[in-house]
Amino acid sequence: MIPSRRRFAPVLGFFLLLGSLAPAWAGGPVLLTLTGSIETPNRGPMDPEYDKLFAFNDMTFETAMAFDTDALAALPQAEVRADFPRGGPERTFTGPSLAAVLEAAGATGETATLVAMDGYAVEVPVADLTARGAVVALARDGRAFGIGDFGPTQIVFPRAERDDLAGMNDDWWIWQVFNIAIE
């Protein structure tokens, strides 16, 4: 049975209302948010009623750069090979370089705090991350990361491609990264 226009109109109206309530920065689902010292924000302050993961992790901000899947995919993509975990099988990771993400956000700070969904965080000098070729991986071996595995994003390095990274431990290989705070 095909629904009548009369039945369909309230449903359509509901979805249009929901769309009008969405934040102006929302395109698709946001995978990664940069906060702190950035010059090109595209969203306003943390809202504890809406931003539950930030609230759970006691994080606040006045402005941020929110990257959805399309925004991350629009950046130049890198493909790197690495063993992760260290000593494991070599895999191919794809996603934008961290340098490209930082540039898109107009990041001006010297330190990046990489924050995972479970609250795990590591503070690293931005120069060290970019010098080692950090990539904001969105996929491994052609399969997109999902919530519950290593997604939405994972920071990876081209360990299999660079002799200077061969002995690098996994301390900075943060998975389920949803926020990078720049200071």
N, C-alpha and C positions, 0 to 999 in steps of 0.2 A: 504494500500500500504506500502510495506517495503522500507525504504529509502536505496538508493544505498550506497555502501561504499564510493563512491566519495563525496556524500553529507554529510555523517557522519564524514569523516575524518577532515574537518575544525572545526566542532563542538567539536569533541574530542580534537583536538589540542588546541582550545580555553580553554577548561576546564583544560587541562594539564598545560597550561600557567598560568591560575589563581592559580592552586595548587602550582606551583613553586614560585609564588609571595607571597604566604601566609608566615607569619612569621614562623621561625623554631619552635617556641614553640606551634604553633597552632595544636591542635588535633581536638577536637570538639569545639563547641562554649564555650568560656570562661565565667564562671558564677561568679567567685570570683578572685580578684587579691589582693595579699598581697604586700605591698610596705614598704619601710623604712628599719629598722634594721632586715634584713633577710640574712641568710648565704647560702641558696641554690636557687638562682634565676634561672629561666628558660626562661627569656625574657629580652630584652634590654630596652632602654629608651622609655619614653612616646613620641609618635609621634603625634603631633597635627593634622596632615593630616589623620591619621588612627584612633587614640584613641579619638573620638569625645566626649564621655561621660567624660573622664578625662579632656579634654580641656574645656568643658562646665563648669565643676566644678573647674576650675583653679588649677588643680593638675598636678604636674610633678614628675618624678622619673627617676633615671638612670638605675635601675634594679628592677625586680619584680618577684614574683612567681605567675604564672597564673594557675588557677585550672579550667579545663573543667569538664563536667559532669562525665566522666570516672575517672578522677583523684580524685574527691571528693568521688565517689562511691567506689573506691579502698581502701579508708581509712576505719578503723573499724567503723561500723555504730552504732549509739546510737538510742534508741527509748525511748522517754520521754513523760509523760502525763502532761498536763498543761491546765489551763483555760486561754484562750487569746481571747479577752481582759479579764483583771482581772474581775472575777465575772461571766464571760460568761460560755458557755458549755465547759466541759473538752474535749480536743482533744489529739490525739496521733501524735507527731511530730517525724520525722526520718531524720537522717543525721549524719555526723561525728561530734565528739565533737570538740569544738573550740581548745582544747588542742592538739588533733591529727593534726588539720590543721596547727596550729602554729609550731608544731614539724616538720611536713613535709617541711615547709618553712624555718626551721632553725631560727625561730624568736628569737631575743635576747633582745628585748626592754622590758620596764616595763609598757608602756602605749599603748593601742590600741584605734585608732580612727575609729569607725564604720561609714561608709559613705553609705547613701542610694542614689538611682538613682536620687531623686529630690534635692539632695544636703544637706539634713538633716544629721547632724553628731553629734556623742556623743563621748567624750573622757572618757575612763574608764581604771583603772589599770588592767593589764593583770591578776594579781594574784586574783583580785576580780571576774573577769569573770570565770576563771577556777575553783576557789573554789566553785562557785555557780553552776558549772556543765553546763556552756553554750554549746549549740549545734548549729551548722550551719545547720539549718533545710533545707532540700530540698523538703520535702513533709509534708502534713498534712492529717491525716486520710487516708493514702495510695495514695493520689492524689498529683502529683508533682506540685510544684509552677510554675507559669508562669509569664511572664512580664505582668503587668497590675493588678495582684492580689498582693500576698505577695512576689513574686519571683524577682530575681532568687534565693535568699537565705534569710532566716530570722534567726536572733539570738533569741533563745528561752531557757528557763530554766525549770527544772523539778519541777515546782511549786506544782503540785498535789502530788508529791512523797516525798517531803521534808518539814517537819514542819517549818524549819528555813526560807523557802522561801514563806510560806503561805501569808505573808503580803507584799511581794515584789510588788512594783508598776511596771508599764509597761515602764518606762523610757528607759531601756536598751533593750527592745524587738524590736529591729530595723528590719523593713522589707525592702525588695528591696535592700538589702546590695549587693554592687558590689565591694567594696574596704574596706580593713582593713589596715590602716597605723600603723606600729609598730615603736615606738620611745623609 
